């Protein structure tokens, strides 16, 4: 069972990356959510979904996903999740500043 989940996670992650590069964010988002469903305590699905949401300019949703990840994932994954939160906040501030300068 565990090895099947690992294989499925790797396949979904690879496909999510491909969809992301093709800018097919809808399918990428769907696969990332499936990763979360398969392994809710793994940071990988949350990180993928958060990145896709940021690319879709849905930073608030990305922050929500990262917050959920902090609650569900092991402490040793928190550092990378917190970096993504900071990156998302910086992206939001940059976007706000660019809109104010128009």
N, CA, C and O atoms as a MOPAC input file, in Angstrom:
PM7 MOZYME 1SCF
protein

 N      0.82600 1    -1.20200 1     0.00000 1
 C      0.00000 1     0.00000 1     0.00000 1
 C      0.86300 1     1.25500 1     0.00000 1
 O      0.64300 1     2.15500 1    -0.81000 1
 N      1.85000 1     1.32600 1     0.90700 1
 C      2.68200 1     2.52000 1     1.00700 1
 C      3.49400 1     2.75400 1    -0.26400 1
 O      3.63600 1     3.89700 1    -0.70000 1
 N      4.02900 1     1.69200 1    -0.86600 1
 C      4.81400 1     1.87100 1    -2.08400 1
 C      3.92700 1     2.31300 1    -3.24600 1
 O      4.37900 1     3.06200 1    -4.11300 1
 N      2.66700 1     1.86200 1    -3.27700 1
 C      1.73500 1     2.32000 1    -4.30700 1
 C      1.45800 1     3.81400 1    -4.16700 1
 O      1.36700 1     4.52800 1    -5.16500 1
 N      1.32600 1     4.28100 1    -2.93900 1
 C      1.11000 1     5.70700 1    -2.70100 1
 C      2.33400 1     6.49700 1    -3.13600 1
 O      2.20300 1     7.55400 1    -3.75200 1
 N      3.52500 1     5.99200 1    -2.82000 1
 C      4.75900 1     6.66900 1    -3.21800 1
 C      4.85700 1     6.77800 1    -4.72800 1
 O      5.20800 1     7.83400 1    -5.25400 1
 N      4.55000 1     5.69700 1    -5.43000 1
 C      4.59100 1     5.70400 1    -6.89300 1
 C      3.55200 1     6.68400 1    -7.44300 1
 O      3.84800 1     7.46500 1    -8.34800 1
 N      2.35200 1     6.64300 1    -6.90400 1
 C      1.29900 1     7.55800 1    -7.34800 1
 C      1.68300 1     9.01400 1    -7.09300 1
 O      1.44700 1     9.87700 1    -7.93900 1
 N      2.26800 1     9.28600 1    -5.93800 1
 C      2.69300 1    10.65000 1    -5.61600 1
 C      3.73800 1    11.14400 1    -6.60900 1
 O      3.66500 1    12.27800 1    -7.08200 1
 N      4.71100 1    10.28900 1    -6.92400 1
 C      5.75800 1    10.68900 1    -7.87300 1
 C      5.18000 1    10.93100 1    -9.26100 1
 O      5.55900 1    11.88700 1    -9.93800 1
 N      4.26600 1    10.07000 1    -9.68100 1
 C      3.63900 1    10.23700 1   -10.99800 1
 C      2.81800 1    11.52700 1   -11.03600 1
 O      2.89900 1    12.28900 1   -12.00000 1
 N      2.03500 1    11.77000 1    -9.99700 1
 C      1.22700 1    12.99400 1    -9.94500 1
 C      2.11000 1    14.23600 1    -9.89100 1
 O      1.81400 1    15.24300 1   -10.53400 1
 N      3.18600 1    14.16200 1    -9.12700 1
 C      4.08700 1    15.31700 1    -9.04600 1
 C      4.69500 1    15.61700 1   -10.41300 1
 O      4.75800 1    16.77200 1   -10.83200 1
 N      5.13900 1    14.57400 1   -11.10000 1
 C      5.71000 1    14.76800 1   -12.43800 1
 C      4.70000 1    15.35700 1   -13.39900 1
 O      5.02000 1    16.26000 1   -14.17200 1
 N      3.48400 1    14.84900 1   -13.35300 1
 C      2.45200 1    15.35200 1   -14.25500 1
 C      2.07400 1    16.78900 1   -13.89000 1
 O      1.80900 1    17.60800 1   -14.77100 1
 N      2.04900 1    17.09300 1   -12.58900 1
 C      1.76300 1    18.45900 1   -12.15500 1
 C      2.80200 1    19.42600 1   -12.69600 1
 O      2.46700 1    20.51900 1   -13.15400 1
 N      4.06200 1    19.02000 1   -12.64200 1
 C      5.14600 1    19.86200 1   -13.16300 1
 C      4.96200 1    20.09000 1   -14.66400 1
 O      5.14000 1    21.20600 1   -15.15100 1
 N      4.60800 1    19.03500 1   -15.39400 1
 C      4.37300 1    19.16900 1   -16.84000 1
 C      3.21700 1    20.12400 1   -17.11700 1
 O      3.32800 1    21.00700 1   -17.96700 1
 N      2.11500 1    19.94900 1   -16.40500 1
 C      0.96800 1    20.84200 1   -16.59000 1
 C      1.34600 1    22.28500 1   -16.27000 1
 O      0.93000 1    23.21900 1   -16.95600 1
 N      2.13200 1    22.44700 1   -15.22700 1
 C      2.56500 1    23.79100 1   -14.83300 1
 C      3.36600 1    24.44000 1   -15.95300 1
 O      3.13900 1    25.60200 1   -16.28900 1
 N      4.30000 1    23.69300 1   -16.53200 1
 C      5.12200 1    24.23800 1   -17.61700 1
 C      4.29400 1    24.56500 1   -18.85800 1
 O      4.61900 1    25.48200 1   -19.61300 1
 N      3.21800 1    23.80100 1   -19.05700 1
 C      2.30500 1    24.05800 1   -20.18200 1
 C      1.28100 1    25.15500 1   -19.85100 1
 O      0.44200 1    25.51100 1   -20.67900 1
 N      1.37100 1    25.67800 1   -18.62200 1
 C      0.42000 1    26.67500 1   -18.11400 1
 C     -1.01400 1    26.14300 1   -18.09900 1
 O     -1.97500 1    26.90200 1   -18.22500 1
 N     -1.13400 1    24.83800 1   -17.94200 1
 C     -2.44900 1    24.19700 1   -17.77800 1
 C     -2.70400 1    24.09200 1   -16.27600 1
 O     -2.62300 1    23.01600 1   -15.68500 1
 N     -3.01300 1    25.23800 1   -15.68100 1
 C     -3.10000 1    25.32000 1   -14.23200 1
 C     -4.29500 1    24.55900 1   -13.65700 1
 O     -4.24900 1    24.10700 1   -12.51400 1
 N     -5.34200 1    24.41900 1   -14.42600 1
 C     -6.50700 1    23.68400 1   -13.94600 1
 C     -6.15000 1    22.21800 1   -13.67400 1
 O     -6.45300 1    21.69500 1   -12.60100 1
 N     -5.51300 1    21.56300 1   -14.63200 1
 C     -5.11200 1    20.16800 1   -14.43000 1
 C     -3.99900 1    20.04500 1   -13.40100 1
 O     -3.95900 1    19.07800 1   -12.64000 1
 N     -3.09300 1    21.02000 1   -13.37400 1
 C     -2.01900 1    21.00100 1   -12.37900 1
 C     -2.61200 1    21.09600 1   -10.97200 1
 O     -2.18700 1    20.39700 1   -10.05200 1
 N     -3.59800 1    21.97400 1   -10.82900 1
 C     -4.25700 1    22.14100 1    -9.53200 1
 C     -4.97500 1    20.84800 1    -9.12600 1
 O     -4.92100 1    20.44200 1    -7.96500 1
 N     -5.62800 1    20.22300 1   -10.06300 1
 C     -6.34300 1    18.97700 1    -9.78700 1
 C     -5.38400 1    17.87700 1    -9.31700 1
 O     -5.67500 1    17.16300 1    -8.35700 1
 N     -4.24600 1    17.74600 1    -9.99500 1
 C     -3.26200 1    16.72800 1    -9.60400 1
 C     -2.65000 1    17.04000 1    -8.24100 1
 O     -2.42300 1    16.13200 1    -7.44100 1
 N     -2.38000 1    18.31600 1    -7.97200 1
 C     -1.81800 1    18.69100 1    -6.67200 1
 C     -2.81100 1    18.36900 1    -5.55300 1
 O     -2.41900 1    17.89800 1    -4.48500 1
 N     -4.08100 1    18.62400 1    -5.80000 1
 C     -5.10500 1    18.28200 1    -4.79200 1
 C     -5.17600 1    16.76500 1    -4.58200 1
 O     -5.39000 1    16.29600 1    -3.46400 1
 N     -4.99600 1    16.01200 1    -5.65900 1
 C     -4.98600 1    14.54900 1    -5.52900 1
 C     -3.77500 1    14.09800 1    -4.70300 1
 O     -3.87200 1    13.14500 1    -3.92900 1
 N     -2.63300 1    14.78500 1    -4.86700 1
 C     -1.45500 1    14.47900 1    -4.05300 1
 C     -1.77900 1    14.68300 1    -2.56800 1
 O     -1.40000 1    13.87000 1    -1.72500 1
 N     -2.48100 1    15.76900 1    -2.26300 1
 C     -2.85500 1    16.04900 1    -0.87400 1
 C     -3.79700 1    14.96700 1    -0.35500 1
 O     -3.66900 1    14.52500 1     0.78700 1
 N     -4.73600 1    14.54300 1    -1.18700 1
 C     -5.67100 1    13.48600 1    -0.77200 1
 C     -4.95200 1    12.16700 1    -0.51200 1
 O     -5.28400 1    11.45200 1     0.43300 1
 N     -3.97700 1    11.84700 1    -1.34000 1
 C     -3.22700 1    10.59500 1    -1.17900 1
 C     -2.34300 1    10.60200 1     0.05400 1
 O     -2.20900 1     9.59000 1     0.74200 1
 N     -1.74000 1    11.75200 1     0.32700 1
 C     -0.78300 1    11.83200 1     1.43600 1
 C     -0.92600 1    13.18100 1     2.14700 1
 O     -0.11700 1    14.08500 1     1.93900 1
 N     -1.95300 1    13.31000 1     2.98200 1
 C     -2.23300 1    14.60100 1     3.62400 1
 C     -1.15500 1    15.09800 1     4.58200 1
 O     -1.15200 1    16.27400 1     4.94400 1
 N     -0.25100 1    14.23500 1     4.99400 1
 C      0.80900 1    14.69200 1     5.90500 1
 C      2.11600 1    14.98700 1     5.16200 1
 O      3.12900 1    15.29600 1     5.79000 1
 N      2.09800 1    14.89400 1     3.84000 1
 C      3.28300 1    15.22000 1     3.03200 1
 C      3.18100 1    16.66200 1     2.53700 1
 O      2.12800 1    17.08900 1     2.06600 1
 N      4.26500 1    17.39800 1     2.64500 1
 C      4.27500 1    18.80000 1     2.21300 1
 C      4.22700 1    18.93900 1     0.69400 1
 O      3.83900 1    19.99300 1     0.19000 1
 N      4.61200 1    17.90400 1    -0.04100 1
 C      4.73600 1    18.02500 1    -1.50200 1
 C      3.48000 1    18.52600 1    -2.19500 1
 O      3.55600 1    19.45000 1    -3.00500 1
 N      2.33700 1    17.94500 1    -1.89900 1
 C      1.09900 1    18.36400 1    -2.54800 1
 C      0.73400 1    19.80200 1    -2.21100 1
 O      0.31300 1    20.56000 1    -3.08600 1
 N      0.89200 1    20.17900 1    -0.95300 1
 C      0.58300 1    21.54300 1    -0.52800 1
 C      1.50900 1    22.55000 1    -1.21400 1
 O      1.06700 1    23.60700 1    -1.66400 1
 N      2.80000 1    22.20800 1    -1.28900 1
 C      3.75800 1    23.10200 1    -1.93100 1
 C      3.45400 1    23.26000 1    -3.41600 1
 O      3.51500 1    24.36700 1    -3.95200 1
 N      3.12800 1    22.15800 1    -4.07700 1
 C      2.76200 1    22.21700 1    -5.50000 1
 C      1.51400 1    23.06200 1    -5.70400 1
 O      1.48100 1    23.94000 1    -6.56800 1
 N      0.48300 1    22.79100 1    -4.90100 1
 C     -0.77200 1    23.52500 1    -5.04400 1
 C     -0.56700 1    25.01100 1    -4.75800 1
 O     -1.09900 1    25.86300 1    -5.47000 1
 N      0.19600 1    25.31800 1    -3.72400 1
 C      0.47200 1    26.71700 1    -3.40200 1
 C      1.17900 1    27.42700 1    -4.54100 1
 O      0.84100 1    28.56600 1    -4.86300 1
 N      2.14400 1    26.78000 1    -5.15100 1
 C      2.86700 1    27.38800 1    -6.26800 1
 C      1.93200 1    27.63300 1    -7.44900 1
 O      1.97500 1    28.69500 1    -8.07000 1
 N      1.10100 1    26.66600 1    -7.75400 1
 C      0.16600 1    26.80200 1    -8.86700 1
 C     -0.79800 1    27.96200 1    -8.60200 1
 O     -1.07900 1    28.76000 1    -9.49600 1
 N     -1.29200 1    28.04500 1    -7.38800 1
 C     -2.19300 1    29.14700 1    -7.03000 1
 C     -1.49400 1    30.49100 1    -7.15800 1
 O     -2.10200 1    31.46500 1    -7.60300 1
 N     -0.22100 1    30.55600 1    -6.77200 1
 C      0.53800 1    31.80900 1    -6.94500 1
 C      0.66000 1    32.15500 1    -8.42300 1
 O      0.50300 1    33.31300 1    -8.80700 1
 N      0.93800 1    31.15400 1    -9.25000 1
 C      1.05100 1    31.39200 1   -10.69100 1
 C     -0.27700 1    31.86100 1   -11.28300 1
 O     -0.30400 1    32.58400 1   -12.27900 1
 N     -1.37000 1    31.44200 1   -10.66200 1
 C     -2.70600 1    31.85200 1   -11.10200 1
 C     -3.09400 1    33.20700 1   -10.49800 1
 O     -4.22000 1    33.67200 1   -10.67700 1
 N     -2.15200 1    33.83500 1    -9.78000 1
 C     -2.39000 1    35.11900 1    -9.10400 1
 C     -3.44700 1    35.00100 1    -8.01000 1
 O     -4.21100 1    35.93500 1    -7.76700 1
 N     -3.47900 1    33.85200 1    -7.35900 1
 C     -4.40400 1    33.60800 1    -6.24600 1
 C     -3.58900 1    33.43300 1    -4.96100 1
 O     -3.64500 1    32.39600 1    -4.30100 1
 N     -2.84000 1    34.47000 1    -4.63300 1
 C     -1.92000 1    34.40700 1    -3.49600 1
 C     -2.62300 1    34.17600 1    -2.17200 1
 O     -2.09500 1    33.47700 1    -1.30600 1
 N     -3.81600 1    34.75600 1    -1.99900 1
 C     -4.55600 1    34.53400 1    -0.75000 1
 C     -4.87300 1    33.05100 1    -0.56500 1
 O     -4.75300 1    32.51400 1     0.53600 1
 N     -5.27800 1    32.39900 1    -1.65200 1
 C     -5.56300 1    30.96100 1    -1.59100 1
 C     -4.28900 1    30.16600 1    -1.32000 1
 O     -4.31100 1    29.17900 1    -0.58500 1
 N     -3.17900 1    30.60100 1    -1.91600 1
 C     -1.90200 1    29.92300 1    -1.67600 1
 C     -1.53000 1    30.00300 1    -0.20200 1
 O     -1.10000 1    29.01100 1     0.38700 1
 N     -1.69400 1    31.17800 1     0.39500 1
 C     -1.39000 1    31.33100 1     1.82400 1
 C     -2.26500 1    30.42300 1     2.67300 1
 O     -1.80800 1    29.86500 1     3.67000 1
 N     -3.51700 1    30.27500 1     2.28000 1
 C     -4.43100 1    29.39100 1     3.01200 1
 C     -3.94100 1    27.94100 1     2.93500 1
 O     -3.95300 1    27.22500 1     3.93700 1
 N     -3.51500 1    27.51600 1     1.75800 1
 C     -3.00400 1    26.15000 1     1.57800 1
 C     -1.74300 1    25.94400 1     2.41000 1
 O     -1.59300 1    24.90500 1     3.05400 1
 N     -0.83700 1    26.91900 1     2.40600 1
 C      0.39200 1    26.79300 1     3.19900 1
 C      0.07100 1    26.72600 1     4.69400 1
 O      0.73100 1    25.99900 1     5.43700 1
 N     -0.93400 1    27.47600 1     5.13500 1
 C     -1.33200 1    27.43300 1     6.54900 1
 C     -1.86200 1    26.05800 1     6.92500 1
 O     -1.56300 1    25.54700 1     8.00400 1
 N     -2.64500 1    25.46200 1     6.04100 1
 C     -3.13700 1    24.09900 1     6.27700 1
 C     -1.95700 1    23.13700 1     6.36000 1
 O     -1.92800 1    22.24800 1     7.21100 1
 N     -0.98100 1    23.32400 1     5.46300 1
 C      0.20100 1    22.44900 1     5.44700 1
 C      0.93900 1    22.51000 1     6.78600 1
 O      1.39800 1    21.48600 1     7.29300 1
 N      1.04900 1    23.70000 1     7.35100 1
 C      1.74500 1    23.83100 1     8.63800 1
 C      1.05500 1    23.01500 1     9.72800 1
 O      1.71100 1    22.52800 1    10.64900 1
 N     -0.25300 1    22.86700 1     9.62900 1
 C     -1.00600 1    22.10000 1    10.62900 1
 C     -0.92300 1    20.59500 1    10.38100 1
 O     -0.95500 1    19.81100 1    11.32900 1
 N     -0.81800 1    20.18600 1     9.11900 1
 C     -0.91600 1    18.76800 1     8.77300 1
 C      0.42600 1    18.06700 1     8.59100 1
 O      0.51200 1    16.84500 1     8.70800 1
 N      1.47100 1    18.83700 1     8.30500 1
 C      2.76600 1    18.23500 1     7.96500 1
 C      3.70000 1    18.18100 1     9.16800 1
 O      3.55000 1    18.94900 1    10.11900 1
 N      4.66900 1    17.26500 1     9.11600 1
 C      5.63700 1    17.16000 1    10.21300 1
 C      6.46100 1    18.44500 1    10.37700 1
 O      6.65600 1    19.20400 1     9.42800 1
 N      6.92500 1    18.65900 1    11.57600 1
 C      7.68900 1    19.86800 1    11.89900 1
 C      8.90400 1    20.03900 1    10.99600 1
 O      9.26300 1    21.17100 1    10.66800 1
 N      9.54400 1    18.95600 1    10.58700 1
 C     10.74300 1    19.09200 1     9.75000 1
 C     10.42300 1    19.65300 1     8.35800 1
 O     11.34500 1    20.02700 1     7.63300 1
 N      9.15000 1    19.72200 1     7.96700 1
 C      8.75900 1    20.33900 1     6.69400 1
 C      8.38200 1    21.81300 1     6.86200 1
 O      8.19900 1    22.51400 1     5.86700 1
 N      8.26600 1    22.28700 1     8.08500 1
 C      7.77900 1    23.64000 1     8.32800 1
 C      8.69200 1    24.71100 1     7.75100 1
 O      8.20300 1    25.75000 1     7.30500 1
 N      9.99000 1    24.49300 1     7.74500 1
 C     10.93000 1    25.50300 1     7.25500 1
 C     10.64700 1    25.83900 1     5.79000 1
 O     10.55600 1    27.01300 1     5.43000 1
 N     10.50900 1    24.82900 1     4.95900 1
 C     10.26000 1    25.07700 1     3.53500 1
 C      8.87300 1    25.68300 1     3.31500 1
 O      8.70300 1    26.52500 1     2.43400 1
 N      7.89800 1    25.27200 1     4.09300 1
 C      6.54800 1    25.83800 1     3.97700 1
 C      6.57700 1    27.31200 1     4.37600 1
 O      5.97400 1    28.14800 1     3.70300 1
 N      7.27200 1    27.63600 1     5.46400 1
 C      7.36900 1    29.02400 1     5.91700 1
 C      8.09000 1    29.89300 1     4.89400 1
 O      7.74500 1    31.06400 1     4.73300 1
 N      9.09000 1    29.34000 1     4.19600 1
 C      9.75700 1    30.09900 1     3.11900 1
 C      8.76900 1    30.41000 1     2.00100 1
 O      8.79200 1    31.50900 1     1.44500 1
 N      7.91100 1    29.46700 1     1.66900 1
 C      6.91400 1    29.70000 1     0.62400 1
 C      5.89900 1    30.75400 1     1.05700 1
 O      5.43300 1    31.54500 1     0.23700 1
 N      5.56300 1    30.76300 1     2.32900 1
 C      4.65800 1    31.79600 1     2.85300 1
 C      5.30500 1    33.16700 1     2.68200 1
 O      4.65600 1    34.10400 1     2.21700 1
 N      6.56200 1    33.29000 1     3.04900 1
 C      7.26700 1    34.56500 1     2.91100 1
 C      7.37600 1    34.98500 1     1.45200 1
 O      7.19600 1    36.15900 1     1.13000 1
 N      7.66700 1    34.04300 1     0.57400 1
 C      7.75300 1    34.33700 1    -0.85600 1
 C      6.40700 1    34.83500 1    -1.38100 1
 O      6.35500 1    35.78900 1    -2.15700 1
 N      5.34100 1    34.20300 1    -0.96500 1
 C      3.99300 1    34.59400 1    -1.40500 1
 C      3.65300 1    35.99000 1    -0.90100 1
 O      3.10100 1    36.79900 1    -1.64700 1
 N      3.97600 1    36.28200 1     0.35900 1
 C      3.71300 1    37.61500 1     0.90000 1
 C      4.52000 1    38.67400 1     0.15600 1
 O      4.01300 1    39.76300 1    -0.11400 1
 N      5.76400 1    38.36500 1    -0.17500 1
 C      6.60300 1    39.28800 1    -0.93100 1
 C      6.00800 1    39.52500 1    -2.31600 1
 O      5.97300 1    40.65800 1    -2.79700 1
 N      5.54400 1    38.45800 1    -2.95200 1
 C      4.91600 1    38.57200 1    -4.27100 1
 C      3.67400 1    39.46100 1    -4.19000 1
 O      3.44000 1    40.28700 1    -5.07200 1
 N      2.87900 1    39.29200 1    -3.13200 1
 C      1.67700 1    40.10300 1    -2.95500 1
 C      2.03500 1    41.58000 1    -2.74600 1
 O      1.37300 1    42.45900 1    -3.29600 1
 N      3.07700 1    41.85400 1    -1.95700 1
 C      3.51400 1    43.23000 1    -1.72200 1
 C      4.02300 1    43.86800 1    -3.00300 1
 O      3.72700 1    45.03200 1    -3.27500 1
 N      4.78500 1    43.12100 1    -3.79300 1
 C      5.31900 1    43.62100 1    -5.05300 1
 C      4.19000 1    43.95800 1    -6.01700 1
 O      4.22800 1    44.98900 1    -6.68800 1
 N      3.19500 1    43.09700 1    -6.08700 1
 C      2.04500 1    43.33100 1    -6.94900 1
 C      1.28600 1    44.57900 1    -6.50700 1
 O      0.88200 1    45.38900 1    -7.34000 1
 N      1.09200 1    44.73200 1    -5.20400 1
 C      0.39800 1    45.89600 1    -4.65800 1
 C      1.15600 1    47.18000 1    -4.98800 1
 O      0.55000 1    48.17000 1    -5.39500 1
 N      2.48100 1    47.16900 1    -4.81400 1
 C      3.29600 1    48.33700 1    -5.11300 1
 C      3.24100 1    48.69300 1    -6.60300 1
 O      3.15900 1    49.86700 1    -6.96400 1
 N      3.28600 1    47.68000 1    -7.45400 1
 C      3.24400 1    47.95700 1    -8.89300 1
 C      1.89300 1    48.52900 1    -9.30000 1
 O      1.82000 1    49.34900 1   -10.21600 1
 N      0.82500 1    48.10700 1    -8.63000 1
 C     -0.50600 1    48.64900 1    -8.93500 1
 C     -0.63100 1    50.08100 1    -8.42800 1
 O     -1.31100 1    50.90000 1    -9.04500 1
 N      0.01700 1    50.38500 1    -7.31300 1
 C     -0.03400 1    51.74900 1    -6.76000 1
 C      0.75600 1    52.71800 1    -7.62100 1
 O      0.43100 1    53.90500 1    -7.66900 1
 N      1.79200 1    52.23300 1    -8.30500 1
 C      2.64600 1    53.10100 1    -9.12700 1
 C      2.08400 1    53.34300 1   -10.51900 1
 O      2.67400 1    54.08400 1   -11.30500 1
 N      0.95500 1    52.72800 1   -10.83000 1
 C      0.36200 1    52.93200 1   -12.15500 1
 C     -0.41000 1    54.21500 1   -12.22800 1
 O     -0.97300 1    54.53800 1   -13.27500 1

